[in-house]
């Protein structure tokens, strides 16, 4: 993948990831999470390995303020969450390391 092309595509309330053999989606609202869909030609079933519950101790729901891609990062900024008065900014970083190896990190 060249530097000008991102492996992420934002589409409404989700972001789609296509990186090496991994195809996944990130649900952007309320409880942001990465949901793998396919590995090569094989589907994933009911797996959500990366989840962010948010800083709000009451229910963890987040309200998305901004979403954009920057190279291989998906950057999500959420509104201030009470009662802790914290703003969450998440980076989902994807990289195709080698044949058959894809790395996704929540930063």
N, C-alpha and C positions, 0 to 999 in steps of 0.2 A: 504494500500500500504506500503510495507516495505521500509526501508531507501535505499536499494540498487537498487530499481526499480523506474524509473521516470515515471510520467504520460504523459511525452512529448516524441515525436519521430520526429526527423528531417528527412525530406524527400525532398531533392533538394531545391526548392525555397519556401517551406512551412514547418511548424511544425504542427504535429497533436497532439491534446490534448484529452485524455480520462480520466476524473476525476469524480467519482461518476456518476450521470446520464447525465453529460454534455459531448458531443463530439463536438469539434470545431477544426478549423485550424487557424494558424497565417500565413499570407502572409508576407514573410520576406523582400522583396525588395521594393524599391521606397517609398511606404507609408505603413509601418508596421501596420497591423490591425488584430484583432481577429474576426473571423467570426464563430458564433455558427452554428452548423449543425443539431444537435439533442439534445433533452432533453428526456432521456429515449427512448421511442419508437415514439416520436413525432418530426417531422422535424421543423426547424426554416425556415422562409422565409425572405430573404433580410434584415437581421439584422447585424449591425456591431457596437456594443456598445463601443469598445475600439479601438481608432485610434491614431497614432502618426504621425504628419505632418513633423516633423524634424526642425532643427535649421536654415535651409536655407530660408531666407525671399523671395527669388525669386520664387522657385517652390516647396520647401520642399522635393524634391527627395533625398533619401539616397542610398548609395552604401554599401551593406553588406560586412564587412571584415571578421567576425567570428561569428559562431553560435554554441552553445553547451548547454547541459543540466547539471544542478547541483541539484540533488535531485528533488524537485518539481518546480524548476526555469528553465525557458528557457532564456538564456542569449544571447543577440544580441549586437554586437559591429559594428559600422558603420564607414566609412572613414571620415576624416576631411571634414567639409562642409563650403564652402565659401558663403557669405562674412563674416560670423560671426566667422569663424575659431574655430568651436566647434566640438567635437567628441561626438556622442550620444552612450550611452550604455543603453540598455533597459533590464529590468528584467520583464518577465511575470511570475507571481507566482500563482500557482493553488493549491487549497487544498479542499479536500472533508471533510466538517465540520461535517455533520450528514446526516442521511437518507434524501434525497431530498434537501440537501443544499450543493452547491458548490460555492467556492469563487475564483475569478480570479482578480488579481490586476496587474496593469501596474506600475512599480516602476522606 
